[in-house]
Amino acid sequence: MNRMTGAQALIKALEYEDVDIVFGVPGGAILPAYDPLYDSPIRHILARHEQGAGHMAEGYAWATGRVGVCIA
């Protein structure tokens, strides 16, 4: 059985849902999720503030019709 961390499971779930871009601010409790994100094909867009990352994800969803993901 292959074991994985919660952070790895999160990124695998995003990959399974065909997410290609996430918006976010690394730091604090979400920081461990950035390790498996480094090895993932998912592109990360750095925001300067959590609220901005949320707006970016929503704008992306409206503009593309795809899922907008914010991690902060």
mmCIF file as Biopython writes it, N, C-alpha, C and O atoms, coordinates in Angstrom:
data_model
#
loop_
_atom_site.group_PDB
_atom_site.id
_atom_site.type_symbol
_atom_site.label_atom_id
_atom_site.label_alt_id
_atom_site.label_comp_id
_atom_site.label_asym_id
_atom_site.label_entity_id
_atom_site.label_seq_id
_atom_site.pdbx_PDB_ins_code
_atom_site.Cartn_x
_atom_site.Cartn_y
_atom_site.Cartn_z
_atom_site.occupancy
_atom_site.B_iso_or_equiv
_atom_site.auth_seq_id
_atom_site.auth_asym_id
_atom_site.pdbx_PDB_model_num
ATOM 1   N N  . MET A ? 1  ? 0.840   -1.180 0.000   1.0 0.0 1  A 1 
ATOM 2   C CA . MET A ? 1  ? 0.000   0.000  0.000   1.0 0.0 1  A 1 
ATOM 3   C C  . MET A ? 1  ? 0.885   1.243  0.000   1.0 0.0 1  A 1 
ATOM 4   O O  . MET A ? 1  ? 1.818   1.359  0.794   1.0 0.0 1  A 1 
ATOM 5   N N  . ASN A ? 2  ? 0.579   2.151  -0.891  1.0 0.0 2  A 1 
ATOM 6   C CA . ASN A ? 2  ? 1.340   3.391  -0.998  1.0 0.0 2  A 1 
ATOM 7   C C  . ASN A ? 2  ? 0.722   4.443  -0.076  1.0 0.0 2  A 1 
ATOM 8   O O  . ASN A ? 2  ? -0.443  4.805  -0.244  1.0 0.0 2  A 1 
ATOM 9   N N  . ARG A ? 3  ? 1.482   4.927  0.881   1.0 0.0 3  A 1 
ATOM 10  C CA . ARG A ? 3  ? 0.984   5.938  1.814   1.0 0.0 3  A 1 
ATOM 11  C C  . ARG A ? 3  ? 1.314   7.328  1.279   1.0 0.0 3  A 1 
ATOM 12  O O  . ARG A ? 3  ? 2.339   7.536  0.630   1.0 0.0 3  A 1 
ATOM 13  N N  . MET A ? 4  ? 0.429   8.265  1.565   1.0 0.0 4  A 1 
ATOM 14  C CA . MET A ? 4  ? 0.687   9.649  1.183   1.0 0.0 4  A 1 
ATOM 15  C C  . MET A ? 4  ? 0.211   10.574 2.286   1.0 0.0 4  A 1 
ATOM 16  O O  . MET A ? 4  ? -0.632  10.216 3.108   1.0 0.0 4  A 1 
ATOM 17  N N  . THR A ? 5  ? 0.764   11.754 2.280   1.0 0.0 5  A 1 
ATOM 18  C CA . THR A ? 5  ? 0.378   12.755 3.269   1.0 0.0 5  A 1 
ATOM 19  C C  . THR A ? 5  ? -0.928  13.421 2.845   1.0 0.0 5  A 1 
ATOM 20  O O  . THR A ? 5  ? -1.392  13.242 1.719   1.0 0.0 5  A 1 
ATOM 21  N N  . GLY A ? 6  ? -1.504  14.178 3.744   1.0 0.0 6  A 1 
ATOM 22  C CA . GLY A ? 6  ? -2.705  14.931 3.407   1.0 0.0 6  A 1 
ATOM 23  C C  . GLY A ? 6  ? -2.449  15.945 2.305   1.0 0.0 6  A 1 
ATOM 24  O O  . GLY A ? 6  ? -3.304  16.175 1.450   1.0 0.0 6  A 1 
ATOM 25  N N  . ALA A ? 7  ? -1.266  16.551 2.328   1.0 0.0 7  A 1 
ATOM 26  C CA . ALA A ? 7  ? -0.907  17.524 1.294   1.0 0.0 7  A 1 
ATOM 27  C C  . ALA A ? 7  ? -0.807  16.846 -0.071  1.0 0.0 7  A 1 
ATOM 28  O O  . ALA A ? 7  ? -1.263  17.397 -1.073  1.0 0.0 7  A 1 
ATOM 29  N N  . GLN A ? 8  ? -0.214  15.658 -0.112  1.0 0.0 8  A 1 
ATOM 30  C CA . GLN A ? 8  ? -0.123  14.920 -1.374  1.0 0.0 8  A 1 
ATOM 31  C C  . GLN A ? 8  ? -1.513  14.528 -1.865  1.0 0.0 8  A 1 
ATOM 32  O O  . GLN A ? 8  ? -1.791  14.597 -3.062  1.0 0.0 8  A 1 
ATOM 33  N N  . ALA A ? 9  ? -2.384  14.120 -0.949  1.0 0.0 9  A 1 
ATOM 34  C CA . ALA A ? 9  ? -3.752  13.755 -1.322  1.0 0.0 9  A 1 
ATOM 35  C C  . ALA A ? 9  ? -4.503  14.961 -1.881  1.0 0.0 9  A 1 
ATOM 36  O O  . ALA A ? 9  ? -5.265  14.830 -2.839  1.0 0.0 9  A 1 
ATOM 37  N N  . LEU A ? 10 ? -4.290  16.131 -1.286  1.0 0.0 10 A 1 
ATOM 38  C CA . LEU A ? 10 ? -4.922  17.354 -1.773  1.0 0.0 10 A 1 
ATOM 39  C C  . LEU A ? 10 ? -4.512  17.650 -3.208  1.0 0.0 10 A 1 
ATOM 40  O O  . LEU A ? 10 ? -5.366  17.913 -4.055  1.0 0.0 10 A 1 
ATOM 41  N N  . ILE A ? 11 ? -3.224  17.611 -3.485  1.0 0.0 11 A 1 
ATOM 42  C CA . ILE A ? 11 ? -2.736  17.927 -4.830  1.0 0.0 11 A 1 
ATOM 43  C C  . ILE A ? 11 ? -3.186  16.870 -5.828  1.0 0.0 11 A 1 
ATOM 44  O O  . ILE A ? 11 ? -3.557  17.211 -6.951  1.0 0.0 11 A 1 
ATOM 45  N N  . LYS A ? 12 ? -3.163  15.593 -5.445  1.0 0.0 12 A 1 
ATOM 46  C CA . LYS A ? 12 ? -3.649  14.523 -6.332  1.0 0.0 12 A 1 
ATOM 47  C C  . LYS A ? 12 ? -5.131  14.722 -6.649  1.0 0.0 12 A 1 
ATOM 48  O O  . LYS A ? 12 ? -5.555  14.495 -7.782  1.0 0.0 12 A 1 
ATOM 49  N N  . ALA A ? 13 ? -5.922  15.145 -5.658  1.0 0.0 13 A 1 
ATOM 50  C CA . ALA A ? 13 ? -7.344  15.393 -5.886  1.0 0.0 13 A 1 
ATOM 51  C C  . ALA A ? 13 ? -7.544  16.545 -6.867  1.0 0.0 13 A 1 
ATOM 52  O O  . ALA A ? 13 ? -8.422  16.483 -7.727  1.0 0.0 13 A 1 
ATOM 53  N N  . LEU A ? 14 ? -6.736  17.590 -6.743  1.0 0.0 14 A 1 
ATOM 54  C CA . LEU A ? 14 ? -6.823  18.704 -7.690  1.0 0.0 14 A 1 
ATOM 55  C C  . LEU A ? 14 ? -6.434  18.250 -9.094  1.0 0.0 14 A 1 
ATOM 56  O O  . LEU A ? 14 ? -7.075  18.638 -10.071 1.0 0.0 14 A 1 
ATOM 57  N N  . GLU A ? 15 ? -5.392  17.431 -9.201  1.0 0.0 15 A 1 
ATOM 58  C CA . GLU A ? 15 ? -4.988  16.896 -10.502 1.0 0.0 15 A 1 
ATOM 59  C C  . GLU A ? 15 ? -6.100  16.032 -11.092 1.0 0.0 15 A 1 
ATOM 60  O O  . GLU A ? 15 ? -6.376  16.110 -12.289 1.0 0.0 15 A 1 
ATOM 61  N N  . TYR A ? 16 ? -6.739  15.209 -10.262 1.0 0.0 16 A 1 
ATOM 62  C CA . TYR A ? 16 ? -7.825  14.340 -10.705 1.0 0.0 16 A 1 
ATOM 63  C C  . TYR A ? 16 ? -8.995  15.157 -11.244 1.0 0.0 16 A 1 
ATOM 64  O O  . TYR A ? 16 ? -9.666  14.739 -12.189 1.0 0.0 16 A 1 
ATOM 65  N N  . GLU A ? 17 ? -9.239  16.316 -10.647 1.0 0.0 17 A 1 
ATOM 66  C CA . GLU A ? 17 ? -10.318 17.200 -11.091 1.0 0.0 17 A 1 
ATOM 67  C C  . GLU A ? 17 ? -9.896  18.082 -12.263 1.0 0.0 17 A 1 
ATOM 68  O O  . GLU A ? 17 ? -10.643 18.970 -12.674 1.0 0.0 17 A 1 
ATOM 69  N N  . ASP A ? 18 ? -8.714  17.841 -12.795 1.0 0.0 18 A 1 
ATOM 70  C CA . ASP A ? 18 ? -8.194  18.542 -13.973 1.0 0.0 18 A 1 
ATOM 71  C C  . ASP A ? 18 ? -7.953  20.034 -13.720 1.0 0.0 18 A 1 
ATOM 72  O O  . ASP A ? 18 ? -8.122  20.860 -14.616 1.0 0.0 18 A 1 
ATOM 73  N N  . VAL A ? 19 ? -7.559  20.363 -12.495 1.0 0.0 19 A 1 
ATOM 74  C CA . VAL A ? 19 ? -7.184  21.738 -12.163 1.0 0.0 19 A 1 
ATOM 75  C C  . VAL A ? 19 ? -5.800  21.992 -12.740 1.0 0.0 19 A 1 
ATOM 76  O O  . VAL A ? 19 ? -4.889  21.186 -12.547 1.0 0.0 19 A 1 
ATOM 77  N N  . ASP A ? 20 ? -5.636  23.100 -13.442 1.0 0.0 20 A 1 
ATOM 78  C CA . ASP A ? 20 ? -4.319  23.388 -14.024 1.0 0.0 20 A 1 
ATOM 79  C C  . ASP A ? 20 ? -3.648  24.607 -13.414 1.0 0.0 20 A 1 
ATOM 80  O O  . ASP A ? 20 ? -2.442  24.792 -13.581 1.0 0.0 20 A 1 
ATOM 81  N N  . ILE A ? 21 ? -4.406  25.445 -12.709 1.0 0.0 21 A 1 
ATOM 82  C CA . ILE A ? 21 ? -3.846  26.644 -12.079 1.0 0.0 21 A 1 
ATOM 83  C C  . ILE A ? 21 ? -4.463  26.810 -10.693 1.0 0.0 21 A 1 
ATOM 84  O O  . ILE A ? 21 ? -5.668  26.632 -10.517 1.0 0.0 21 A 1 
ATOM 85  N N  . VAL A ? 22 ? -3.631  27.153 -9.713  1.0 0.0 22 A 1 
ATOM 86  C CA . VAL A ? 22 ? -4.119  27.546 -8.393  1.0 0.0 22 A 1 
ATOM 87  C C  . VAL A ? 22 ? -3.531  28.909 -8.053  1.0 0.0 22 A 1 
ATOM 88  O O  . VAL A ? 22 ? -2.419  29.241 -8.465  1.0 0.0 22 A 1 
ATOM 89  N N  . PHE A ? 23 ? -4.278  29.675 -7.312  1.0 0.0 23 A 1 
ATOM 90  C CA . PHE A ? 23 ? -3.847  31.000 -6.878  1.0 0.0 23 A 1 
ATOM 91  C C  . PHE A ? 23 ? -3.679  30.949 -5.368  1.0 0.0 23 A 1 
ATOM 92  O O  . PHE A ? 23 ? -4.507  30.359 -4.674  1.0 0.0 23 A 1 
ATOM 93  N N  . GLY A ? 24 ? -2.627  31.555 -4.855  1.0 0.0 24 A 1 
ATOM 94  C CA . GLY A ? 24 ? -2.468  31.481 -3.421  1.0 0.0 24 A 1 
ATOM 95  C C  . GLY A ? 24 ? -1.319  32.265 -2.845  1.0 0.0 24 A 1 
ATOM 96  O O  . GLY A ? 24 ? -0.542  32.917 -3.542  1.0 0.0 24 A 1 
ATOM 97  N N  . VAL A ? 25 ? -1.254  32.166 -1.523  1.0 0.0 25 A 1 
ATOM 98  C CA . VAL A ? 25 ? -0.213  32.806 -0.735  1.0 0.0 25 A 1 
ATOM 99  C C  . VAL A ? 25 ? 0.388   31.727 0.159   1.0 0.0 25 A 1 
ATOM 100 O O  . VAL A ? 25 ? -0.295  31.233 1.057   1.0 0.0 25 A 1 
ATOM 101 N N  . PRO A ? 26 ? 1.646   31.347 -0.060  1.0 0.0 26 A 1 
ATOM 102 C CA . PRO A ? 26 ? 2.244   30.311 0.785   1.0 0.0 26 A 1 
ATOM 103 C C  . PRO A ? 26 ? 2.533   30.843 2.184   1.0 0.0 26 A 1 
ATOM 104 O O  . PRO A ? 26 ? 2.875   32.011 2.367   1.0 0.0 26 A 1 
ATOM 105 N N  . GLY A ? 27 ? 2.390   29.967 3.151   1.0 0.0 27 A 1 
ATOM 106 C CA . GLY A ? 27 ? 2.707   30.342 4.521   1.0 0.0 27 A 1 
ATOM 107 C C  . GLY A ? 27 ? 1.723   29.744 5.496   1.0 0.0 27 A 1 
ATOM 108 O O  . GLY A ? 27 ? 0.619   29.347 5.123   1.0 0.0 27 A 1 
ATOM 109 N N  . GLY A ? 28 ? 2.126   29.684 6.729   1.0 0.0 28 A 1 
ATOM 110 C CA . GLY A ? 28 ? 1.246   29.193 7.779   1.0 0.0 28 A 1 
ATOM 111 C C  . GLY A ? 28 ? 0.860   27.743 7.600   1.0 0.0 28 A 1 
ATOM 112 O O  . GLY A ? 28 ? 1.691   26.901 7.260   1.0 0.0 28 A 1 
ATOM 113 N N  . ALA A ? 29 ? -0.411  27.459 7.833   1.0 0.0 29 A 1 
ATOM 114 C CA . ALA A ? 29 ? -0.896  26.080 7.831   1.0 0.0 29 A 1 
ATOM 115 C C  . ALA A ? 29 ? -0.891  25.432 6.452   1.0 0.0 29 A 1 
ATOM 116 O O  . ALA A ? 29 ? -0.819  24.207 6.359   1.0 0.0 29 A 1 
ATOM 117 N N  . ILE A ? 30 ? -0.964  26.212 5.385   1.0 0.0 30 A 1 
ATOM 118 C CA . ILE A ? 30 ? -1.027  25.646 4.035   1.0 0.0 30 A 1 
ATOM 119 C C  . ILE A ? 30 ? 0.357   25.345 3.460   1.0 0.0 30 A 1 
ATOM 120 O O  . ILE A ? 30 ? 0.464   24.707 2.413   1.0 0.0 30 A 1 
ATOM 121 N N  . LEU A ? 31 ? 1.389   25.787 4.115   1.0 0.0 31 A 1 
ATOM 122 C CA . LEU A ? 31 ? 2.751   25.627 3.592   1.0 0.0 31 A 1 
ATOM 123 C C  . LEU A ? 31 ? 3.109   24.186 3.225   1.0 0.0 31 A 1 
ATOM 124 O O  . LEU A ? 31 ? 3.758   23.992 2.198   1.0 0.0 31 A 1 
ATOM 125 N N  . PRO A ? 32 ? 2.727   23.157 4.002   1.0 0.0 32 A 1 
ATOM 126 C CA . PRO A ? 32 ? 3.070   21.786 3.595   1.0 0.0 32 A 1 
ATOM 127 C C  . PRO A ? 32 ? 2.469   21.368 2.251   1.0 0.0 32 A 1 
ATOM 128 O O  . PRO A ? 32 ? 2.997   20.464 1.603   1.0 0.0 32 A 1 
ATOM 129 N N  . ALA A ? 33 ? 1.384   22.001 1.822   1.0 0.0 33 A 1 
ATOM 130 C CA . ALA A ? 33 ? 0.773   21.657 0.532   1.0 0.0 33 A 1 
ATOM 131 C C  . ALA A ? 33 ? 1.622   22.125 -0.638  1.0 0.0 33 A 1 
ATOM 132 O O  . ALA A ? 33 ? 1.419   21.673 -1.765  1.0 0.0 33 A 1 
ATOM 133 N N  . TYR A ? 34 ? 2.554   23.010 -0.395  1.0 0.0 34 A 1 
ATOM 134 C CA . TYR A ? 34 ? 3.384   23.523 -1.480  1.0 0.0 34 A 1 
ATOM 135 C C  . TYR A ? 34 ? 4.492   22.554 -1.884  1.0 0.0 34 A 1 
ATOM 136 O O  . TYR A ? 34 ? 5.007   22.650 -2.998  1.0 0.0 34 A 1 
ATOM 137 N N  . ASP A ? 35 ? 4.872   21.624 -1.006  1.0 0.0 35 A 1 
ATOM 138 C CA . ASP A ? 35 ? 5.903   20.645 -1.366  1.0 0.0 35 A 1 
ATOM 139 C C  . ASP A ? 35 ? 5.448   19.741 -2.508  1.0 0.0 35 A 1 
ATOM 140 O O  . ASP A ? 35 ? 6.157   19.652 -3.511  1.0 0.0 35 A 1 
ATOM 141 N N  . PRO A ? 36 ? 4.289   19.057 -2.408  1.0 0.0 36 A 1 
ATOM 142 C CA . PRO A ? 36 ? 3.863   18.234 -3.545  1.0 0.0 36 A 1 
ATOM 143 C C  . PRO A ? 36 ? 3.423   19.067 -4.749  1.0 0.0 36 A 1 
ATOM 144 O O  . PRO A ? 36 ? 3.422   18.570 -5.875  1.0 0.0 36 A 1 
ATOM 145 N N  . LEU A ? 37 ? 3.053   20.314 -4.526  1.0 0.0 37 A 1 
ATOM 146 C CA . LEU A ? 37 ? 2.675   21.179 -5.645  1.0 0.0 37 A 1 
ATOM 147 C C  . LEU A ? 37 ? 3.875   21.449 -6.548  1.0 0.0 37 A 1 
ATOM 148 O O  . LEU A ? 37 ? 3.722   21.640 -7.754  1.0 0.0 37 A 1 
ATOM 149 N N  . TYR A ? 38 ? 5.068   21.464 -5.960  1.0 0.0 38 A 1 
ATOM 150 C CA . TYR A ? 38 ? 6.298   21.699 -6.722  1.0 0.0 38 A 1 
ATOM 151 C C  . TYR A ? 38 ? 6.506   20.630 -7.792  1.0 0.0 38 A 1 
ATOM 152 O O  . TYR A ? 38 ? 6.978   20.938 -8.887  1.0 0.0 38 A 1 
ATOM 153 N N  . ASP A ? 39 ? 6.160   19.378 -7.490  1.0 0.0 39 A 1 
ATOM 154 C CA . ASP A ? 39 ? 6.341   18.267 -8.425  1.0 0.0 39 A 1 
ATOM 155 C C  . ASP A ? 39 ? 5.115   18.014 -9.291  1.0 0.0 39 A 1 
ATOM 156 O O  . ASP A ? 39 ? 5.087   17.048 -10.053 1.0 0.0 39 A 1 
ATOM 157 N N  . SER A ? 40 ? 4.119   18.853 -9.186  1.0 0.0 40 A 1 
ATOM 158 C CA . SER A ? 40 ? 2.860   18.678 -9.903  1.0 0.0 40 A 1 
ATOM 159 C C  . SER A ? 40 ? 2.846   19.531 -11.174 1.0 0.0 40 A 1 
ATOM 160 O O  . SER A ? 40 ? 3.533   20.550 -11.244 1.0 0.0 40 A 1 
ATOM 161 N N  . PRO A ? 41 ? 2.068   19.121 -12.174 1.0 0.0 41 A 1 
ATOM 162 C CA . PRO A ? 41 ? 1.923   19.968 -13.369 1.0 0.0 41 A 1 
ATOM 163 C C  . PRO A ? 41 ? 1.039   21.192 -13.128 1.0 0.0 41 A 1 
ATOM 164 O O  . PRO A ? 41 ? 0.916   22.050 -14.002 1.0 0.0 41 A 1 
ATOM 165 N N  . ILE A ? 42 ? 0.426   21.275 -11.951 1.0 0.0 42 A 1 
ATOM 166 C CA . ILE A ? 42 ? -0.427  22.423 -11.630 1.0 0.0 42 A 1 
ATOM 167 C C  . ILE A ? 42 ? 0.442   23.663 -11.472 1.0 0.0 42 A 1 
ATOM 168 O O  . ILE A ? 42 ? 1.455   23.649 -10.771 1.0 0.0 42 A 1 
ATOM 169 N N  . ARG A ? 43 ? 0.026   24.730 -12.134 1.0 0.0 43 A 1 
ATOM 170 C CA . ARG A ? 43 ? 0.764   25.999 -12.079 1.0 0.0 43 A 1 
ATOM 171 C C  . ARG A ? 43 ? 0.255   26.831 -10.899 1.0 0.0 43 A 1 
ATOM 172 O O  . ARG A ? 43 ? -0.951  26.905 -10.663 1.0 0.0 43 A 1 
ATOM 173 N N  . HIS A ? 44 ? 1.164   27.447 -10.172 1.0 0.0 44 A 1 
ATOM 174 C CA . HIS A ? 44 ? 0.798   28.286 -9.034  1.0 0.0 44 A 1 
ATOM 175 C C  . HIS A ? 44 ? 1.009   29.750 -9.391  1.0 0.0 44 A 1 
ATOM 176 O O  . HIS A ? 44 ? 2.067   30.128 -9.893  1.0 0.0 44 A 1 
ATOM 177 N N  . ILE A ? 45 ? 0.002   30.565 -9.131  1.0 0.0 45 A 1 
ATOM 178 C CA . ILE A ? 45 ? 0.095   32.008 -9.328  1.0 0.0 45 A 1 
ATOM 179 C C  . ILE A ? 45 ? 0.143   32.651 -7.941  1.0 0.0 45 A 1 
ATOM 180 O O  . ILE A ? 45 ? -0.792  32.518 -7.152  1.0 0.0 45 A 1 
ATOM 181 N N  . LEU A ? 46 ? 1.227   33.337 -7.659  1.0 0.0 46 A 1 
ATOM 182 C CA . LEU A ? 46 ? 1.429   33.957 -6.355  1.0 0.0 46 A 1 
ATOM 183 C C  . LEU A ? 46 ? 0.642   35.258 -6.244  1.0 0.0 46 A 1 
ATOM 184 O O  . LEU A ? 46 ? 0.720   36.125 -7.114  1.0 0.0 46 A 1 
ATOM 185 N N  . ALA A ? 47 ? -0.113  35.376 -5.163  1.0 0.0 47 A 1 
ATOM 186 C CA . ALA A ? 47 ? -0.845  36.607 -4.872  1.0 0.0 47 A 1 
ATOM 187 C C  . ALA A ? 47 ? -0.180  37.298 -3.689  1.0 0.0 47 A 1 
ATOM 188 O O  . ALA A ? 47 ? 0.544   36.667 -2.919  1.0 0.0 47 A 1 
ATOM 189 N N  . ARG A ? 48 ? -0.428  38.580 -3.551  1.0 0.0 48 A 1 
ATOM 190 C CA . ARG A ? 48 ? 0.171   39.328 -2.446  1.0 0.0 48 A 1 
ATOM 191 C C  . ARG A ? 48 ? -0.685  39.287 -1.187  1.0 0.0 48 A 1 
ATOM 192 O O  . ARG A ? 48 ? -0.218  39.628 -0.100  1.0 0.0 48 A 1 
ATOM 193 N N  . HIS A ? 49 ? -1.950  38.865 -1.335  1.0 0.0 49 A 1 
ATOM 194 C CA . HIS A ? 49 ? -2.861  38.837 -0.192  1.0 0.0 49 A 1 
ATOM 195 C C  . HIS A ? 49 ? -3.888  37.733 -0.429  1.0 0.0 49 A 1 
ATOM 196 O O  . HIS A ? 49 ? -4.233  37.440 -1.573  1.0 0.0 49 A 1 
ATOM 197 N N  . GLU A ? 50 ? -4.374  37.123 0.647   1.0 0.0 50 A 1 
ATOM 198 C CA . GLU A ? 50 ? -5.340  36.036 0.532   1.0 0.0 50 A 1 
ATOM 199 C C  . GLU A ? 50 ? -6.611  36.473 -0.194  1.0 0.0 50 A 1 
ATOM 200 O O  . GLU A ? 50 ? -7.151  35.726 -1.010  1.0 0.0 50 A 1 
ATOM 201 N N  . GLN A ? 51 ? -7.077  37.658 0.098   1.0 0.0 51 A 1 
ATOM 202 C CA . GLN A ? 51 ? -8.291  38.151 -0.538  1.0 0.0 51 A 1 
ATOM 203 C C  . GLN A ? 51 ? -8.087  38.302 -2.041  1.0 0.0 51 A 1 
ATOM 204 O O  . GLN A ? 51 ? -8.972  37.976 -2.832  1.0 0.0 51 A 1 
ATOM 205 N N  . GLY A ? 52 ? -6.923  38.795 -2.427  1.0 0.0 52 A 1 
ATOM 206 C CA . GLY A ? 52 ? -6.607  38.915 -3.849  1.0 0.0 52 A 1 
ATOM 207 C C  . GLY A ? 52 ? -6.572  37.563 -4.533  1.0 0.0 52 A 1 
ATOM 208 O O  . GLY A ? 52 ? -7.025  37.432 -5.671  1.0 0.0 52 A 1 
ATOM 209 N N  . ALA A ? 53 ? -6.037  36.548 -3.852  1.0 0.0 53 A 1 
ATOM 210 C CA . ALA A ? 53 ? -5.991  35.201 -4.425  1.0 0.0 53 A 1 
ATOM 211 C C  . ALA A ? 53 ? -7.402  34.668 -4.667  1.0 0.0 53 A 1 
ATOM 212 O O  . ALA A ? 53 ? -7.662  34.018 -5.680  1.0 0.0 53 A 1 
ATOM 213 N N  . GLY A ? 54 ? -8.296  34.946 -3.742  1.0 0.0 54 A 1 
ATOM 214 C CA . GLY A ? 54 ? -9.687  34.526 -3.917  1.0 0.0 54 A 1 
ATOM 215 C C  . GLY A ? 54 ? -10.340 35.201 -5.104  1.0 0.0 54 A 1 
ATOM 216 O O  . GLY A ? 54 ? -11.051 34.560 -5.877  1.0 0.0 54 A 1 
ATOM 217 N N  . HIS A ? 55 ? -10.099 36.501 -5.251  1.0 0.0 55 A 1 
ATOM 218 C CA . HIS A ? 55 ? -10.648 37.233 -6.395  1.0 0.0 55 A 1 
ATOM 219 C C  . HIS A ? 55 ? -10.046 36.736 -7.706  1.0 0.0 55 A 1 
ATOM 220 O O  . HIS A ? 55 ? -10.744 36.634 -8.715  1.0 0.0 55 A 1 
ATOM 221 N N  . MET A ? 56 ? -8.755  36.428 -7.690  1.0 0.0 56 A 1 
ATOM 222 C CA . MET A ? 56 ? -8.103  35.906 -8.896  1.0 0.0 56 A 1 
ATOM 223 C C  . MET A ? 56 ? -8.713  34.565 -9.300  1.0 0.0 56 A 1 
ATOM 224 O O  . MET A ? 56 ? -8.968  34.323 -10.479 1.0 0.0 56 A 1 
ATOM 225 N N  . ALA A ? 57 ? -8.944  33.701 -8.323  1.0 0.0 57 A 1 
ATOM 226 C CA . ALA A ? 57 ? -9.531  32.391 -8.610  1.0 0.0 57 A 1 
ATOM 227 C C  . ALA A ? 57 ? -10.951 32.538 -9.155  1.0 0.0 57 A 1 
ATOM 228 O O  . ALA A ? 57 ? -11.341 31.826 -10.080 1.0 0.0 57 A 1 
ATOM 229 N N  . GLU A ? 58 ? -11.716 33.456 -8.582  1.0 0.0 58 A 1 
ATOM 230 C CA . GLU A ? 58 ? -13.077 33.673 -9.073  1.0 0.0 58 A 1 
ATOM 231 C C  . GLU A ? 58 ? -13.070 34.247 -10.488 1.0 0.0 58 A 1 
ATOM 232 O O  . GLU A ? 58 ? -13.849 33.819 -11.340 1.0 0.0 58 A 1 
ATOM 233 N N  . GLY A ? 59 ? -12.196 35.211 -10.736 1.0 0.0 59 A 1 
ATOM 234 C CA . GLY A ? 59 ? -12.091 35.775 -12.080 1.0 0.0 59 A 1 
ATOM 235 C C  . GLY A ? 59 ? -11.675 34.737 -13.105 1.0 0.0 59 A 1 
ATOM 236 O O  . GLY A ? 59 ? -12.185 34.718 -14.226 1.0 0.0 59 A 1 
ATOM 237 N N  . TYR A ? 60 ? -10.751 33.877 -12.719 1.0 0.0 60 A 1 
ATOM 238 C CA . TYR A ? 60 ? -10.313 32.796 -13.608 1.0 0.0 60 A 1 
ATOM 239 C C  . TYR A ? 60 ? -11.488 31.874 -13.932 1.0 0.0 60 A 1 
ATOM 240 O O  . TYR A ? 60 ? -11.669 31.474 -15.082 1.0 0.0 60 A 1 
ATOM 241 N N  . ALA A ? 61 ? -12.280 31.541 -12.921 1.0 0.0 61 A 1 
ATOM 242 C CA . ALA A ? 61 ? -13.429 30.662 -13.132 1.0 0.0 61 A 1 
ATOM 243 C C  . ALA A ? 61 ? -14.451 31.303 -14.067 1.0 0.0 61 A 1 
ATOM 244 O O  . ALA A ? 61 ? -14.971 30.644 -14.967 1.0 0.0 61 A 1 
ATOM 245 N N  . TRP A ? 62 ? -14.736 32.581 -13.857 1.0 0.0 62 A 1 
ATOM 246 C CA . TRP A ? 62 ? -15.686 33.283 -14.725 1.0 0.0 62 A 1 
ATOM 247 C C  . TRP A ? 62 ? -15.171 33.369 -16.159 1.0 0.0 62 A 1 
ATOM 248 O O  . TRP A ? 62 ? -15.934 33.180 -17.107 1.0 0.0 62 A 1 
ATOM 249 N N  . ALA A ? 63 ? -13.890 33.651 -16.318 1.0 0.0 63 A 1 
ATOM 250 C CA . ALA A ? 63 ? -13.329 33.866 -17.655 1.0 0.0 63 A 1 
ATOM 251 C C  . ALA A ? 63 ? -13.143 32.577 -18.448 1.0 0.0 63 A 1 
ATOM 252 O O  . ALA A ? 63 ? -13.243 32.583 -19.675 1.0 0.0 63 A 1 
ATOM 253 N N  . THR A ? 64 ? -12.873 31.473 -17.756 1.0 0.0 64 A 1 
ATOM 254 C CA . THR A ? 64 ? -12.545 30.234 -18.462 1.0 0.0 64 A 1 
ATOM 255 C C  . THR A ? 64 ? -13.613 29.155 -18.359 1.0 0.0 64 A 1 
ATOM 256 O O  . THR A ? 64 ? -13.635 28.232 -19.173 1.0 0.0 64 A 1 
ATOM 257 N N  . GLY A ? 65 ? -14.496 29.254 -17.377 1.0 0.0 65 A 1 
ATOM 258 C CA . GLY A ? 65 ? -15.477 28.202 -17.154 1.0 0.0 65 A 1 
ATOM 259 C C  . GLY A ? 65 ? -14.898 26.996 -16.427 1.0 0.0 65 A 1 
ATOM 260 O O  . GLY A ? 65 ? -15.580 25.985 -16.260 1.0 0.0 65 A 1 
ATOM 261 N N  . ARG A ? 66 ? -13.658 27.094 -15.999 1.0 0.0 66 A 1 
ATOM 262 C CA . ARG A ? 66 ? -12.997 26.012 -15.262 1.0 0.0 66 A 1 
ATOM 263 C C  . ARG A ? 66 ? -13.061 26.310 -13.765 1.0 0.0 66 A 1 
ATOM 264 O O  . ARG A ? 66 ? -13.497 27.384 -13.351 1.0 0.0 66 A 1 
ATOM 265 N N  . VAL A ? 67 ? -12.627 25.357 -12.975 1.0 0.0 67 A 1 
ATOM 266 C CA . VAL A ? 67 ? -12.626 25.543 -11.525 1.0 0.0 67 A 1 
ATOM 267 C C  . VAL A ? 67 ? -11.539 26.536 -11.131 1.0 0.0 67 A 1 
ATOM 268 O O  . VAL A ? 67 ? -10.395 26.413 -11.568 1.0 0.0 67 A 1 
ATOM 269 N N  . GLY A ? 68 ? -11.889 27.509 -10.312 1.0 0.0 68 A 1 
ATOM 270 C CA . GLY A ? 68 ? -10.914 28.441 -9.764  1.0 0.0 68 A 1 
ATOM 271 C C  . GLY A ? 68 ? -10.537 28.003 -8.359  1.0 0.0 68 A 1 
ATOM 272 O O  . GLY A ? 68 ? -11.409 27.838 -7.506  1.0 0.0 68 A 1 
ATOM 273 N N  . VAL A ? 69 ? -9.252  27.814 -8.109  1.0 0.0 69 A 1 
ATOM 274 C CA . VAL A ? 69 ? -8.797  27.302 -6.815  1.0 0.0 69 A 1 
ATOM 275 C C  . VAL A ? 69 ? -7.906  28.331 -6.136  1.0 0.0 69 A 1 
ATOM 276 O O  . VAL A ? 69 ? -6.969  28.856 -6.737  1.0 0.0 69 A 1 
ATOM 277 N N  . CYS A ? 70 ? -8.214  28.609 -4.881  1.0 0.0 70 A 1 
ATOM 278 C CA . CYS A ? 70 ? -7.402  29.499 -4.059  1.0 0.0 70 A 1 
ATOM 279 C C  . CYS A ? 70 ? -6.895  28.709 -2.868  1.0 0.0 70 A 1 
ATOM 280 O O  . CYS A ? 70 ? -7.680  28.086 -2.152  1.0 0.0 70 A 1 
ATOM 281 N N  . ILE A ? 71 ? -5.585  28.730 -2.651  1.0 0.0 71 A 1 
ATOM 282 C CA . ILE A ? 71 ? -5.019  28.115 -1.450  1.0 0.0 71 A 1 
ATOM 283 C C  . ILE A ? 71 ? -4.242  29.184 -0.695  1.0 0.0 71 A 1 
ATOM 284 O O  . ILE A ? 71 ? -3.327  29.808 -1.232  1.0 0.0 71 A 1 
ATOM 285 N N  . ALA A ? 72 ? -4.624  29.380 0.554   1.0 0.0 72 A 1 
ATOM 286 C CA . ALA A ? 72 ? -3.976  30.419 1.361   1.0 0.0 72 A 1 
ATOM 287 C C  . ALA A ? 72 ? -4.052  30.052 2.829   1.0 0.0 72 A 1 
ATOM 288 O O  . ALA A ? 72 ? -3.564  30.798 3.678   1.0 0.0 72 A 1 
#
